[in-house]
């Protein structure tokens, strides 16, 4: 198991939510745990090199991570926060994680002080070396001191476990099955470590997987602009729609409703691709993005087969939060209706 060892309440000094979950899983498998330390800027390389089987240390789902290995279903959901000045001139943040990207995007005019020792951030703020520090809604209670002011934004970050590419095929699906069956115990552990049970169900899983596919679309658009390819690819869209309809029937779902859902997802995907500005392709369409999207499509269909029919009442604010920064309110409403229309075959 890979661990940063610096991120409360997930894994710090051998304690935390992810430590407890890892021990539950290891006990079920009848296997001992070897904890392998990593530094956040080196996490992707360590996963690719097989330094560990699974990283369990408060890892946030990101598009660039999902193309390599297997990112488990989400075990927690939170959002970025900052402590200190509302519009700081200097900002401290942990180097190499998603929060560094948030800090640079949210405070483009500020000087970003990226540190390797995450636990040193409160001292930077207390010593007035920075005007604010960036953290998240999970960690903020461990960093905030009496008198500190803070602000958090939408809870769109999902915490997952990163199965290394070499073990993705066997450990990835097995880990997800474990997390689903042990959800009652995970709720108790969330209450212990997060202060809230954050119950997760089939609707949360489906919406999260839809969001993952859509979040990859900015990278798809960047690749197409870099290679001067059109956003619309009708032949590829037809292949995707035929494949999901066939798979839906095999899973006992009514193919028409699934096809309509994916037609909407494709329309939203093209809108996201077209809205992007970057022409710097960091991920390759054929070797990274399309295989990742195909895996997510399969996982979404499997999740729909477990969840359908989805009740309208299940789409609460927490379940929809991963979509909030991607889609307009009208687009989210359309997506809700399409998900509710997915039915089992008779």
ABEGO torsion letter per residue (X at the ends): XBBAGABOAABBGGBEAAAAAAAAAAAAAGBBBBBBBBBAAAAAAAAAAGABABBBAGBBBBAAAAABEBBBBBABBBBBBBBEBABBABBBBBBGBAAAAAAAAABAABBBBBBABAAAAAAAAAAGABABBBBBAAAAAAABBBGBBBBBBBBABBBBBBBBAAAAAAAAAAAAAAAAAAAAAAAAAAAAAAGBAGBBBAAAAAAAAAAAAAAAAAAAAAAAAAAGBBABBAAAAAAAAAAAAAAAAAAGBBAAAAAAAAAAAAAAAAAAAAABABABBABBAAAAAAAAAAAAAAAAAAAAAAAOBBBAAABBAAAAAAAAAABBAAAAAAAAAAAAABBBBX
